[in-house]
Amino acid sequence: MKNKNVENTSIAINEVQLLLAEKRTSLSVLRTGIAVLALPLSVLSILIATSEYYDVLTVIPLLIPLGALVLSLIVLGGYLIVRSMIRMRHYEHLIRQLKRKHSLIAEFID
């Protein structure tokens, strides 16, 4: 009976380790989403800062594709951020369930 209890605790610890690894992956995706979101903001700030050196009507064929690229990067960055936040909340919920189910590991996890 004791061997089975140790085995269950070992499985629970492995499950928590797996969930924490998935949470770290979600944090990496969040960091990537923030970086992807920061790139269009820096491009737009450079365009605004240098706007006195060019005429918008003459460079509009360049600004339209650039605007589409900036918009797509903003959407991609937002998607990555929202998706990683949802997944992290899901993993936190699963970890809380494991803590309730296995009281031995609850003292090791905040």
Steps between C-alpha positions, in 0.01 A plus 500: 500500500784736586670431166184599314474825700860587412429419136194729496702781655773449243247517216350816650842664521567410137163647400580826680843512335335456161247775571774735619698430183192583294455818702862599427429444131197728524718764667743474209213548255389802704850648480505439124158664462620808686807523277290458184265770627787738579646483146209675321485765771866585447455509120201733537689728738789528251255582220335768710834646610627525142170608342624851433764363261258341254167573336237243594328516159819415312591202717148362541581192283761410763292596803201282411691166501695616804173583676363156413815337635485708819134415548563130449787508752276675753232235450755217528655648815158550659398145410817354654456701819133413547554133417789464743305673779205263450726197497684610814172541684400151384827350628459682832153349533636151431780549754248612763297184432808283547583681824152425633517139387850428636558667834864388516606721211287795606759618750768527229296705250386857550 
